[in-house]
Amino acid sequence: MIEPDKLTREQFDLFRDFIYRHSGIRVEVSKITLVTNRIRRRLKANGLSDFDAYYRWLTTPGRETEIASFLDAVTTNETSFFRTPQHFAWFQEEFLPECVSRTAKLSVRPPIRVWSAACSTGQEPYSLAMCAHENTLRLAGRQVSILGTDISADALREAREGIYKQRAVEDVDPQRRARCFRTSADGETYAIRPHLKELIEFRHHNLMTPLRAQPFDCIFIRNVLIYFDRESKQRVVELLIQSLVRGGYLVVGPSEGIYDMLAPLVKKKTFLYQKPL
Ligand SMILES: C[S@@+](CC[C@H](N)C(=O)[O-])C[C@H]1O[C@@H](n2cnc3c(N)ncnc32)[C@H](O)[C@@H]1O
């Protein structure tokens, strides 16, 4: 089959608008070659030979599965365990003890609810689960319940599976690696241990839409909004704030570009914002 050339500007604009409508991501024109290459993979997977035919096919009603695969192909899922370590240090050393002491006098103590919004292949929620499990004593019987969501079905599949290559766990401290992963016989893969998996529910979710769930004590929103335009960022931020309990925290990635939209929250650290009590 002949490989089609680069997307024309008109074709690029059509796909770009489509991506924007479905995810809130505004792809820069400078990414035209990258987007072309990613869409080429989808043409190949569907046995199609030109971009226009693919676009028509993608926009025919009932193409939800292909739309999910298309969005997977054009978004970036890069992530790692304990990415930006000071966020996790805060989580275990300050946040967990604060939650415990805040509710110490209550007879019924609800689980501490944490949302990893845009969790990609799971490294972020699993890092949170590791922190929670390592602090079992400090938690004094309080449960931690973690929700990991993403728009990418492929990323979520990997997250649910929880099996990682050697490269992905290289930077995890060796003792923690031994505690949290089961190594395969050939030493090539590392599977998350069941006691950590139990703490997490993975769910498909587009950040541009309201999440149907109880509000959270803490939300991690990191390395995702960087790709969104202002209007979409604003919408996501409003929805995230609605999903926080009073006194709940928002942990913000270093390049989200949303600091000026966080006025309803109180800044606690460069990366940390709290919903007023
Ligand atoms: C670079 S990863 C960040 C993963 C993790 N939060 C971290 O900081 O390492 C960005 C993730 O955002 C997801 N994403 C992009 N647009 C989204 C949307 N509208 N709703 C939910 N997830 C989205 C992508 O599928 C990708 O997995």
The ligand as a Gaussian input file, in Angstrom:
#p B3LYP/6-31G(d) Opt

LIG

0 1
 C        1.789000      12.939000      29.945000
 S        0.522000      11.945000      30.639000
 C        0.606000      12.445000      32.358000
 C        0.455000      11.274000      33.286000
 C        0.640000      11.606000      34.782000
 N       -0.390000      12.495000      35.269000
 C        1.994000      12.165000      35.063000
 O        2.111000      13.335000      35.447000
 O        2.996000      11.458000      34.892000
 C       -0.925000      12.827000      30.053000
 C       -2.181000      11.960000      30.045000
 O       -3.314000      12.810000      29.858000
 C       -4.287000      12.069000      29.152000
 N       -5.295000      13.000000      28.611000
 C       -5.162000      13.877000      27.582000
 N       -6.311000      14.543000      27.391000
 C       -7.190000      14.076000      28.321000
 C       -8.554000      14.382000      28.633000
 N       -9.248000      15.293000      27.943000
 N       -9.129000      13.703000      29.642000
 C       -8.444000      12.773000      30.350000
 N       -7.162000      12.448000      30.107000
 C       -6.548000      13.096000      29.099000
 C       -3.470000      11.332000      28.101000
 O       -4.164000      10.215000      27.598000
 C       -2.216000      10.950000      28.904000
 O       -2.320000       9.657000      29.434000

